[in-house]
Amino acid sequence: MDFRELMETKYRHILEKYITDPSEQVLYQGQKFSRKSIEHRISPEEIISLHKTLMNEMYPDLPEEVSLSFDMLLEVMLGYGLAYREHQSLRHKQQELRTEMEIAANVQQTLLGTNVPSVPWLDIGAISVPAKHMNGDYYHFVKDETNNISIAIADVIGKGIPAALCMSMIKYAMDSQPDNQPSKVLENLNRVVEQNVDPSMFITMFYGVYHSEDHMFSFSSAGHEPGFLYRAQTGEFKEIEAKGLLLGVEKRTKYKQFEQSIHVGDMIILMSDGVTECRSEEGFIEKETLISYIKKYIHLPAQEIVMNIYKELEKLQHFQLRDDFTLIILKRNV
């Protein structure tokens, strides 16, 4: 039998019992009845109306003042009931939206998924963590037939679903590139972004190619966060200097290409601004702070380095990321 059909009998039993024995145990039964009523979408005004009806049946000589007080309570709870039903509806919609976001995030992860290549002379570590459900950062690896490794790291200026959709477009535009020369790749992608992305949305990108034959690293940047080059011989960290206009600003933009030789023990450190713009209680972290974390874990494999740095910076922000976080390290072994 439906709960609504039974509720009058159940409530009458609880009410009569409490009037004759006003104990905590009976009140607890009332709480259980309340939870059941919520589950079956029984409004507060329905409960009050039932209470008034039962009291009038049980006590025909109930003072008029008490009966009128129930009318007042009923009117008050009508507004409360409307607000409650609206709240329940919003909660339901919120849950639906959360479910859709989770599905979208899983789809994004599948669409933008990339495999970290494995070669004997290069140790690669990568981590990318979204601040919310959807990731506005993107990184991608490609190993060609000659074992050259291309790497792209990008950041949409914007958050949420629009940024994520934009990243999906960039990924597929990259897959259709005729060559992997960094400057040409950025120029081609810039035209795609300028024609297809909302004018209020811009993309920063760093694109590099590690040449396996001579261990040269060629790269270009479209306004992306500068990374670091670590020289094992001197123990120095140098900023990777590569400037260029963001993707999508000017259709005919040309990008400069740079080269660096990579020696045994050297590291290439690439990141999104979610790394350098980590905020502690004192403000944004200094680059020296980031370098100190890299030095702390430099003896570890590349993947362990990026994981440990992420944990350090997450802790620094009290485990609340303010921006998407992407960090990549390429470490020459031999």
C-alpha positions in Angstrom: 0.0 0.0 0.0 1.2 3.5 -0.8 2.7 5.6 2.0 0.1 8.4 1.4 -2.7 5.9 2.1 -1.0 4.7 5.3 0.2 8.1 6.6 -3.0 9.1 8.4 -3.1 5.8 10.3 0.6 5.9 11.1 0.6 9.6 12.2 -2.6 9.0 14.3 -0.8 6.1 16.1 2.3 8.2 16.8 0.3 11.3 17.9 -2.0 9.3 20.3 1.0 7.5 21.7 2.9 10.7 22.4 -0.1 12.4 24.0 -0.4 9.5 26.5 3.4 8.9 26.8 5.5 12.0 25.9 8.8 10.1 25.7 12.0 10.5 23.7 11.3 7.1 22.1 7.9 8.3 20.6 9.5 11.5 19.4 12.1 9.4 17.6 9.2 7.6 15.8 8.0 11.0 14.8 11.4 11.8 13.3 11.3 8.6 11.3 7.8 9.5 10.1 9.2 12.9 9.0 12.0 11.3 7.0 9.6 9.0 5.3 7.3 11.9 4.4 10.3 13.7 2.8 11.1 10.6 0.8 7.5 10.5 -0.5 7.4 14.2 -1.2 4.8 15.0 1.5 4.8 18.8 2.0 4.9 20.4 5.4 1.4 21.9 5.0 0.0 18.4 4.3 1.4 17.3 7.7 -0.1 20.3 9.5 -3.4 19.8 7.8 -3.4 16.1 8.8 -2.4 17.1 12.4 -5.3 19.6 12.6 -7.8 17.1 11.3 -6.7 14.4 13.7 -6.7 16.8 16.7 -10.3 17.9 15.9 -11.4 14.2 15.6 -9.7 13.2 18.8 -10.8 16.3 20.7 -14.1 17.6 19.4 -14.1 20.2 22.1 -10.8 21.6 21.1 -10.7 25.3 21.9 -11.3 27.5 18.9 -8.1 29.4 19.6 -6.1 26.3 19.2 -7.9 25.4 15.9 -7.3 28.9 14.6 -3.6 28.6 15.5 -3.4 25.6 13.2 -4.9 27.7 10.4 -2.2 30.3 10.9 0.5 27.7 11.0 -0.9 26.1 7.9 -0.7 29.5 6.0 2.8 30.1 7.3 3.9 26.6 6.1 2.4 27.1 2.7 5.1 29.5 1.8 7.7 27.3 3.5 6.4 24.3 1.5 6.7 26.1 -1.8 10.3 27.1 -0.9 11.0 23.6 0.1 9.7 22.1 -3.1 11.7 24.6 -5.1 14.8 23.7 -3.1 14.2 20.0 -3.8 13.8 20.7 -7.5 17.0 22.7 -7.5 18.8 19.9 -5.7 17.5 17.4 -8.3 18.7 19.7 -11.2 22.0 20.2 -9.5 22.5 16.4 -9.2 21.6 16.0 -12.9 24.1 18.7 -13.8 26.8 17.1 -11.6 26.2 13.8 -13.3 26.4 15.4 -16.8 29.6 17.2 -15.8 31.1 13.9 -14.6 30.2 12.3 -17.9 31.6 15.2 -19.8 34.8 15.1 -17.8 35.2 11.4 -18.6 34.5 12.0 -22.3 37.1 14.8 -22.3 39.6 12.6 -20.7 39.0 10.0 -23.4 39.1 12.5 -26.2 42.2 14.3 -25.0 44.0 11.2 -23.7 47.7 10.9 -24.7 50.4 8.3 -24.0 53.7 9.3 -22.5 56.3 7.9 -24.9 59.0 5.6 -23.7 62.6 5.9 -25.1 65.8 4.8 -23.4 67.5 8.2 -23.4 64.6 10.2 -22.0 62.7 10.0 -18.7 59.4 11.8 -19.0 57.0 12.7 -16.2 53.6 14.4 -16.6 50.7 15.4 -14.4 47.6 17.5 -15.3 44.9 18.1 -12.6 41.8 20.3 -13.3 40.8 22.8 -10.7 37.1 21.9 -11.4 35.5 19.0 -13.3 36.7 20.1 -16.8 40.3 20.7 -17.6 41.3 23.9 -19.5 44.9 22.7 -19.7 46.1 20.2 -22.3 49.2 18.3 -23.1 50.0 15.9 -25.9 52.9 13.7 -26.9 53.7 12.2 -30.3 56.6 9.9 -31.1 57.3 9.6 -34.8 59.0 6.8 -36.8 62.5 8.2 -36.1 61.8 8.4 -32.3 61.6 12.2 -32.3 59.2 13.3 -29.6 56.8 16.2 -30.1 55.2 17.8 -27.1 52.5 20.4 -26.8 51.2 22.0 -23.7 48.4 24.5 -23.9 46.1 26.6 -21.7 42.7 28.1 -22.6 42.2 31.5 -21.0 38.8 30.5 -19.6 37.4 27.7 -17.5 34.8 25.0 -17.5 33.0 23.4 -20.4 33.8 26.1 -23.1 37.5 25.8 -22.4 37.3 22.0 -22.5 35.5 22.0 -25.8 38.0 24.4 -27.2 40.8 22.0 -26.1 39.1 19.2 -27.9 39.2 21.2 -31.1 42.8 22.0 -30.7 43.7 18.4 -30.1 42.1 17.3 -33.4 43.6 20.3 -35.3 47.0 19.2 -34.1 46.4 15.6 -35.3 45.9 16.9 -38.8 49.1 19.0 -38.9 51.3 18.1 -42.0 54.6 18.5 -40.1 56.0 18.9 -36.6 58.1 22.0 -37.0 57.2 24.0 -33.9 56.9 27.4 -35.6 54.7 26.0 -38.4 52.5 24.0 -36.1 51.7 27.2 -34.1 51.1 29.2 -37.2 48.7 26.6 -38.5 46.9 26.3 -35.2 46.6 30.0 -34.9 44.7 30.2 -38.1 42.3 27.4 -36.9 41.7 29.2 -33.5 41.3 32.6 -35.1 38.6 31.3 -37.5 36.7 28.9 -35.1 37.0 30.2 -31.5 35.0 32.9 -29.8 37.0 36.2 -30.0 36.8 36.5 -26.2 38.7 33.2 -25.8 42.5 32.9 -26.3 44.9 30.0 -26.1 48.5 29.9 -25.0 50.6 27.0 -26.2 54.2 25.8 -26.1 55.2 23.3 -28.8 58.6 21.5 -28.9 60.3 18.6 -30.6 63.0 16.5 -29.0 65.3 15.2 -31.8 66.6 11.8 -30.8 69.5 11.8 -33.2 71.4 14.8 -32.0 69.5 15.5 -28.7 68.5 19.0 -29.8 65.2 20.5 -28.5 63.5 22.9 -30.9 60.5 24.9 -29.7 58.2 27.8 -30.2 55.7 29.5 -27.9 52.4 31.3 -28.3 52.3 33.4 -25.1 52.7 30.3 -22.9 54.1 30.2 -19.4 57.9 30.0 -19.8 59.5 26.8 -18.5 62.9 26.0 -17.3 66.0 24.3 -18.6 68.1 22.6 -16.0 71.8 22.2 -16.8 73.2 19.2 -14.8 76.8 20.3 -15.4 76.4 23.6 -13.6 73.3 22.9 -11.5 71.7 26.1 -13.0 68.1 26.6 -13.9 67.5 28.9 -16.9 64.2 30.2 -18.1 63.2 29.0 -21.5 63.0 32.2 -23.4 60.4 31.9 -26.2 57.9 34.7 -26.8 55.0 34.8 -29.2 51.4 36.1 -29.6 48.6 34.0 -28.1 46.7 31.8 -30.5 43.6 33.4 -32.0 44.6 37.1 -31.7 46.0 37.8 -35.2 45.5 35.4 -38.2 48.8 36.2 -39.9 51.0 35.9 -36.8 54.5 34.3 -37.3 56.3 32.4 -34.6 60.0 32.2 -33.9 61.6 28.9 -33.4 64.5 28.3 -31.0 66.9 25.4 -30.2 68.7 24.1 -27.2 71.1 21.2 -27.0 70.3 18.7 -24.2 73.1 17.0 -22.4 73.0 13.9 -20.1 71.3 14.9 -16.8 69.7 18.0 -18.2 66.0 18.6 -17.7 63.3 20.4 -19.7 60.5 21.7 -17.3 57.3 22.8 -18.9 54.1 24.0 -17.1 50.9 25.9 -17.2 50.3 29.1 -15.2 48.4 27.0 -12.6 51.9 26.0 -11.4 53.6 29.4 -11.1 50.4 31.1 -9.9 49.9 28.9 -6.9 48.9 31.2 -4.1 49.9 30.7 -0.5 48.8 32.9 2.5 51.7 35.3 1.6 50.6 35.6 -2.1 51.8 34.0 -5.3 54.8 31.7 -5.0 58.1 32.8 -6.3 59.8 30.9 -9.1 62.6 30.3 -6.7 60.2 28.3 -4.5 59.2 26.1 -7.4 62.9 25.6 -8.3 63.6 24.6 -4.7 60.9 21.9 -4.9 62.5 20.6 -8.1 65.9 20.5 -6.5 64.4 18.7 -3.5 63.2 15.8 -5.7 65.7 16.0 -8.6 67.3 12.7 -7.7 63.9 10.9 -8.4 62.5 9.6 -11.7 60.7 12.3 -13.6 57.2 11.0 -12.8 57.9 11.0 -9.1 59.3 14.6 -9.4 56.1 16.0 -10.9 53.9 14.1 -8.5 55.8 15.3 -5.4 55.9 18.9 -6.6 52.1 18.7 -7.2 51.6 17.4 -3.6 53.8 20.2 -2.2 52.0 23.0 -4.0 48.6 21.4 -3.3 49.4 21.4 0.4 50.6 25.0 0.1 47.1 26.0 -1.1 45.3 24.0 1.6 44.3 21.4 -1.0 42.2 23.9 -3.0 43.5 24.4 -6.6 42.6 27.8 -7.9 43.6 26.9 -11.5 44.3 23.9 -13.7 47.7 22.4 -12.9 49.9 20.9 -15.5 53.6 20.1 -15.1 55.9 18.1 -17.4 59.5 17.1 -17.0 61.8 15.6 -19.7 65.1 14.3 -18.2 67.9 13.0 -20.5 69.3 9.8 -19.1 72.0 8.8 -21.6 
